[in-house]
């Protein structure tokens, strides 16, 4: 079976459940929607940058549990740790 091109374009309604709202040409409507989504995605990609407050990540392995505990205390509250010594 071959595809025959007709002059009838697919249409749908933009409202609730496709029964209400304006009737639009589906191909043009979804091309516009695709373009809007691509623009929003590109804007979001450009806005995602590391700020000064963000830091990188690292994996640290300690030999003893005491060393790991001390390091976690220093990271979470460095002022109180410095004041102790």
C-alpha positions, -999 to 999 in steps of 0.1 A, spaced: 0 0 0 14 33 -10 10 66 9 -10 92 -10 -5 128 0 -37 146 6 -45 182 12 -61 174 45 -38 182 74 -41 166 108 -57 189 133 -65 187 170 -79 209 198 -56 223 224 -80 223 253 -91 198 279 -88 162 267 -87 174 231 -124 183 231 -123 220 240 -101 249 229 -89 262 196 -85 238 167 -49 239 154 -29 222 127 -11 194 146 22 195 126 26 233 130 16 232 166 41 205 176 69 221 156 63 252 176 62 232 209 94 215 199 111 248 192 100 263 225 113 232 244 146 233 226 150 270 234 142 264 271 167 235 272 194 256 256 188 285 280 190 260 309 222 245 296 238 279 294 227 289 329 241 257 345 276 268 358 295 263 390 292 292 413 319 303 438 301 285 466 300 252 449 329 229 454 342 198 437 339 164 452 366 139 463 369 105 478 391 103 509 401 70 526 412 71 562 434 45 580 416 48 613 381 56 624 394 83 648 411 102 619 378 101 599 359 113 629 383 142 634 382 152 598 344 152 597 344 174 628 368 199 612 348 201 580 314 205 597 324 231 623 360 244 618 356 273 642 348 251 672 376 227 663 402 256 661 391 271 694 396 238 712 434 237 703 
